[in-house]
Amino acid sequence: MPRRLKILLTQLAIVLGVICLWEAGVRAGLIDSFFFPAPSALAARIAEWAGSQDFWTDVATTLAETVLSFIAGIGIGTVLGIWLGLSPFAADVVQPFIKMFNAIPRILLGPIFVIWFGLGLTSKVALGVTLVLFVAFFNTFQGIREVNPVVLANARLLRASRASLLRHVYLPSATTWILSSLRVSVGMAVMGAVVAEYLGSSAGLGHLIAQAEGVLDATGVFAGIVVLSAFVVALDAIVDRIEKRLLVWRPAHVHEA
């Protein structure tokens, strides 16, 4: 049996085992359904949501916020990382401020962005960008700083211009770091969007979960978490495929059978 299929079957068996034990525990009265609703109840609630246009509006809203946060955060973080990576003086001046801002818990910025930008799309994207930006920045900065000094010296001996060094030496070095962090960046973008929706919004998966929590609807909360988990897994699979295509030159790891 291929190793990949064996891993998939093992993962599926673990998930099904947990679901079956959970369902049996609720039906036997060992688990309080008020706090931990049965998986069958969660499936019924998700099926009910799927038949509603509002649910798909929530999914589309969270997806839009995630994509915009991801693109803006990657773009700003990459440009900032390249600039500071190529300018040691600017890096020494700016780095303390970047570290200070990065140390601020993002959840504290959520209410501020709501005050500044309102309950609409902008406040959610702003919070997501603050999460993605630093992941992209630190990876790009590290990639620029870790350029092979031999390659850099040879390029300078050949009288390569600053633009040529950036295009043919620095960017290839940083690109590997940036692409390898795409999956983390997507997770951060989703986290920013959902947390911002939870703090205050009129649509989105975070809003859906917050509504259920407000009426002590544990089934709605757990169902929302399941939907959100499936949402993240789907995005992760897409990013994984993109990463493999962009890093096709990278040697594959050899695993034991």
ABEGO torsion letter per residue (X at the ends): XBAAAAAAAAAAAAAAAAAAAAAAAAAAGABBAAABBBAAAAAAAAAAAAABAAAAAAAAAAAAAAAAAAAAAAAAAAAAAAAAAABAAAAAAAAAAAAAAAABBAAAAAAAAAAAAEABAAAAAAAAAAAAAAAAAAAAAAAAAABBAAAAAAAAAAGBBAAAAAAAAAAAAAAAAAAAAAAAAAAAAAAAAAAAAAAEBABEAAAAAAAAAAAGBAAAAAAAAAAAAAAAAAAAAAAAAAAAAAAAABBBBBBBX
